[in-house]
Amino acid sequence: IAKPVVYENSLPEVMSAQDMALLLTGQISMTDSKSSQKAYDKITLTKAASWQYEKEWRIAAGDGFSKDKETELNRFSLDDVEAIIFGVKFPSSNLATFSELASSVYPNARLYRAGLSKRRFGLDLLDLE
């Protein structure tokens, strides 16, 4: 089931001090479904506030839907991909090749290159089209 990403200005507190004390004294365990789900959600569903414009939702299946498989691929429509962002550390030497590949596979997706903003803390997106 898809859940919305939570955007924060600081790293998430995966476990409260009280829960950590209970864990360390054996009063709860990470296999406790309530504690482990809360920690799992904090880790997988938290992202920096600068990405809030994405309004992202994520599907996280924990051990996966098919637990016997080493890897799992879930199909989606090529039209579902609205944008592809090449990150700040993406090698410039590979940008042309991967942009061309991305455009051929996802013709409806806009392509962007992320860069550190010169005016504020955060990232700016440069439209590659």
Secondary structure in CASP SS format (residue, H / E / C, confidence):
PFRMAT SS
TARGET T0000
AUTHOR 0000-0000-0000
METHOD secondary structure of the structure
MODEL  1
I C 1.00
A C 1.00
K E 1.00
P E 1.00
V C 1.00
V E 1.00
Y E 1.00
E E 1.00
N C 1.00
S C 1.00
L C 1.00
P C 1.00
E C 1.00
V C 1.00
M C 1.00
S C 1.00
A H 1.00
Q H 1.00
D H 1.00
M H 1.00
A H 1.00
L H 1.00
L H 1.00
L H 1.00
T C 1.00
G C 1.00
Q C 1.00
I C 1.00
S C 1.00
M C 1.00
T C 1.00
D C 1.00
S H 1.00
K H 1.00
S H 1.00
S H 1.00
Q H 1.00
K H 1.00
A H 1.00
Y H 1.00
D H 1.00
K H 1.00
I H 1.00
T H 1.00
L H 1.00
T E 1.00
K E 1.00
A E 1.00
A H 1.00
S H 1.00
W H 1.00
Q H 1.00
Y H 1.00
E H 1.00
K C 1.00
E C 1.00
W E 1.00
R E 1.00
I C 1.00
A C 1.00
A C 1.00
G C 1.00
D C 1.00
G C 1.00
F C 1.00
S C 1.00
K C 1.00
D C 1.00
K C 1.00
E C 1.00
T C 1.00
E C 1.00
L C 1.00
N C 1.00
R C 1.00
F C 1.00
S C 1.00
L H 1.00
D H 1.00
D H 1.00
V C 1.00
E C 1.00
A E 1.00
I E 1.00
I E 1.00
F E 1.00
G C 1.00
V C 1.00
K C 1.00
F C 1.00
P C 1.00
S H 1.00
S H 1.00
N H 1.00
L H 1.00
A H 1.00
T H 1.00
F H 1.00
S H 1.00
E H 1.00
L H 1.00
A H 1.00
S H 1.00
S H 1.00
V H 1.00
Y C 1.00
P C 1.00
N C 1.00
A C 1.00
R E 1.00
L E 1.00
Y E 1.00
R E 1.00
A E 1.00
G E 1.00
L E 1.00
S C 1.00
K C 1.00
R C 1.00
R C 1.00
F C 1.00
G C 1.00
L E 1.00
D E 1.00
L E 1.00
L E 1.00
D E 1.00
L C 1.00
E C 1.00
END
